[in-house]
């Protein structure tokens, strides 16, 4: 039986801004966008009281709260604090799986300090985060990642909760379907149409029925409502892509505006490539139009391109056909990364000796 902790920072981006700007503390604040354009990346708890949440259009957020403070994102600052927090995690275990700057899974079944109680470890971690960064975190503790993630939302902000193995079945039966981690709004609505409003009702349906209605995800839903989730904490997650994007204050209309505003995004991408040392063979242009429809255009090369080639291909993708509507957002990114190939190579190197040893043993 494993002991898994999910640590989730409370309104992380917004809390960092309030930490660094004392005059904003206790006031409704969002990170991202402005009163007229963009999307909310994070909302302080004061802003959430007005019904404001992440992914909401900034203009709508401003209507809901006329005194709302808009802060520009500072990802380097968020990364700096995130690394501080991660060092605290490593004091207890090397089995740390970051999900983003503000959350991570930890497997503390066998931890460096020999502490038997995962509940106590979570409490210590949260206190150290508070002491060293001035920020609060919430935590969930259980025997698998799904339940730990679910538990971390139960006593937010600045709290923690645990789900013991003997309590999991009853807890999941009572849990509203929309609170199951991994069941989004659309899926929850579809389940509710089938009469599934809680875990108890989900549990009544057969595996065959769930697969018929939800495809491969049906097996996942069948398992999680029974507290079954076998995914291990993965300390070495392989990056699959690298990108940069920008939402513009005014919609772009002309070809000259398109190219002029794409170049700073290319420069930002180049900065990220330089800092990470990552290369990619597929270049993708992301286009979001004023009506929020999304389009992507991609090109894959045989070799990893030089910096100038990435810009040339970005222009080629932009110019390959006219853009039919005003543009709200551009993004430029890389995939088919060298880090993925390196991981595949390492996996192969690890497997081959094992297979050879097995063959030799069979021959003997």
N, C-alpha and C positions, 0 to 999 in steps of 0.2 A: 504494500500500500504506500503510494507516494504522498509526499507533502508538498503541495504547490501553493505559492503565493502569487497573486496578481496585484501589483502596485500601480495605482493610477493617480497622477497628480491632479489636484483640484483646480479646474479652469486654468490650466497651466499658462498659456500665452497671456491671458488677461491678468492672471495673478503676478506674473513677472513684471508686466507693465505697472501694476499698482505698487509692487515692491520698489521699483526704481523711480517711481513718481509718487511720492507721499501725498501730493495734492489730489491724486485720483482715487485714493483709498476710500472705500465705502460708497463710491459713486458708480452708477451704471456705465460700463465701458465695454467696447468690443474691439477686437483686433481685426484689421482688414477692411478694405473698401473705404468709402466716405459717404457723406449724406446722400449723394446722388448716384454713385456707381459702386460696383463691386459686390462682393459677398462676404458675410461675416465668417471669419476663420475661428473665432473663439469669443465667448461672452462671459463676462463676470457674473457672479451669482446675483449681484444687484440688478444687472440687466435682465437676467433670466426671469425675474419677478414680473417683468413686462411682457413675457412671452417671447423673448428674443432668444434665438439659439443659433448654433453654427449652421452654415450652408444657407441661412436666410439672406435674401437680397438686402443689401445695406439700406436702400431707399425705404423698404418696408420697416426695417428696424428703427430708422430715424422717425418714422411716423408713429410707431408704437411708444417711443420715448423721446420727446423733443429735446431733452437735456443730455442725450446720449453722447458719450465721449468716444471718438474714433481714434485709435492708435495704429500707426503703421507697423506692420510686422518687422521684427528684428531677429531673424532666424539664427544669426551668429550668436546672439545673446542667449537664445533659447537652447542652442546646442551646447554652449558653455556650461549652463546650469545642468543640462541633461547629463553631461559627462561627469559632473560632480556627484550627481545622484547615483549614477551607474557605479562609481567607485565605492559608494556605500554598499551597494548590492554585492560587489565582489569581496567585501570583507566577510561575507557569509557563505557565498557559493560562486563557483565559476559557471554554473548552469543558469545563465541569464539569457533570456530571449527578449530583446527589445522589440516592441511593436511600433513605437514612434518615439519622439523626444520625451513624451509624457507618460509612457506606460511600459510595463515589462512583466514577463513571467519569470519566476524564480523557482527552481527545484531545490528545496532545502532538506530533502529526505536524509541525506548525509551532508551536513554543513561543516564549515571549517572550525566553528567554535564548539561543536559538539552539543548544541542546544537541542533537546528533544522536542520542545514545543514550537511548532510553526507559528502558533498564535503569538507567543512571546517574541519570536524573531520579527514578525510583522510589526509589532508594537515598537520594538527597538529601532527598526529601520525608519518608521514614520517619525519617531522622535529625533533621530539623527538628521533626517532631511530637514526638519523644522529648525534644529539648532544650527546647521551648517548653511542653509540657504534662506531661512526665513519663510519658507513656503510650506503649505500643508499637503498631505497625501492621504488617500484612502486605500484600503487593502481588503482583499478577499482571500480566504484560505480554505482549501479543500483538497481532495485526493486526485483531482484532475483539473486540466486547464479550463474546461468549460464551466465547471462549478465555481472555480476560483474567480473567474471573470464575472460570473453572475453575482457572486457574493460581494465583490468590490463596489457594486452600485447600490447596495442595500442601505448603507449608512453614510452616504456622501452628504456634505463634505466633511473632511477631517475625522473619519471614523473607519471602523473595520468590522467585518462580519466573517463568520466561519460556517461551513456546512460539513458536519461530520458524516462519515459513511452511513451510520445508522439512522441519520435524519434525512438523508438525501431523497428517498422515495416520497415521503410525505411532503417535503418542501417543494419538490418538482410538481407534484400533483396540484398543489395550491397555487403555483406560480402562474400569473396571467400570461397568455401566449405571447403577447407583444414584448414581454420582458425576458424572453429566452434569447440569450446571446446567439447571433447568427440568423435569427428570424426577423427580417426587416418588415417595414410597414406594408408593402404590397403582399408579401407572403402571409403576414398576420391577417390581413383583410380577407385573403382567399380562404384561410383556415376558418375564420369566423363565419364565412358564408356556408361552410360545411358543418357548422355547429361546434367548432373547436375554439373554446374561449380560455381554456386553462390546460395545464399539463395532464390533469385527470382525464379530460376528454380526448386529448391527443393520444394518450396511452391506450385508449379503447380501440383504436384503429389498427388493422393488421399491417404488416410490412408490405404486403402485396398492394394493398390499397394506397398506402402513402407513396410507393414508388410509381404507381399508375398516375397519381395526381401531381406529384412533385418531382418525378424523374429520379436521378441519382441522389438528390438531396433527401428523398424519402427515407433512405437508410440512415442518414445522419439524424433526422428528426426522430426516427424510431429508437435510435440508441440514446440520444441525449435525454429524452424524457425518462429513460430508465437509469440515468446517471452514468452511462457508458460513453467514454471519450478517451481513446487510446493514444492520442497525439502526445508525444513527449516534448519537453522543453528543449528547443533547438538553439544552442548558443551561437551557432555559426549560420546565420541566415544569409543566403546569397542574394545580392542585389540583382534585380532583373532589368532595371532601366534607370536612366538618369535624364532629368529634364529641367526646363525652366519655362515659366509662362507669365503672362501679365494680362490683367483686365484693364481696359483703357477707360479714361474718364469720359471720353466722347467716342461714339461709334466711328470707325474708320470707313471711308467711302471710296477714295481714289487709290490707284495703283501706287502713286508716290507715297501716300500715307501708309500703305501696307508695308512697303519696303523700309521706310524710315523707322517704323515702329517695331519691325521684326529684328532689326540689327541689335538694339540693346538686349533683347532676349537672347540672341546668339552670344553676345558678350558675357552675359550672366552664365549661360551654359558652359562657355569656355572656362570661366573661373571655377566652376564646379568640377569640370574635367581635370583641370590643373591640380586642384586641391586633393582630388581623390585618386588620380592616376589611372582612371578608368577609360577604356576605349570601347567603341561600339561600331558594329558594321551596318546597323539599320538606323537611318535617320527618319524621324517622323515629324511632320508638321501638323499641329492641332489647331483647328479653327472653330471658334464658337461665334455664331452670328447673333445679331441683335435680338432675334426671336428665340434665342437660347438653343437652337438646333446646333448639333455638333458634327464636324466632319474631320477626318484624318486622312493624310496622304503620306505614304512611306516609300522609301527606296532602300534596298539592301545591296551592299557591295561585297565583292570577294575578299577585299583586304580592309583593314582598319584605316579610315581616312585621316588625313592631316586636318588641322584646324580650318585652313582656307577652303578645303574641299567640303567641309560640313556647311559652311556658309553658302558655297556655290550650289550645293544640293538643296539647301533650304530655299534658296531663290528659285531653283528649278521647280521644286514642288509648288511654290507659291504661284509661279507663272504658267504652270502646265495647263491650267484652264481658268477662265475668269471666275471671280467670286461673285455669286449672284445677289448677295445681300450685304448690307453694312455689317462690319465685323466688330464684335465686342471683346474678343480675346484671341491672342495668339499663344501657342506653345511650341517649343522646339525640343526634341528629345532624342536620346540614343537608346537602342536595345541591341540584343545579340552581343552582350558585353563580354570582354575578355575574362572578367572575374567568374562568369558562369562556366566558361571553357576550362579555366584553371581548376574549379571545383570538380567538374566532371573528370578531369585528368587525375586529380588526387583520389577521387572515389574509385577509379579504375585501378590505380596503383595499389590501393588498399585491398581490393577484391582479388586481383590476380594471384598474389602469393598464397592466399588462403585456398584458392581453387587448386593451385599446383600441389599444395601440401595434401589436400584431400585426394587428388589423383594418385600421388605417390603412395599414400597409405592404402588406397584401393588395390594398387598393383602389388604391394607387398603382402 
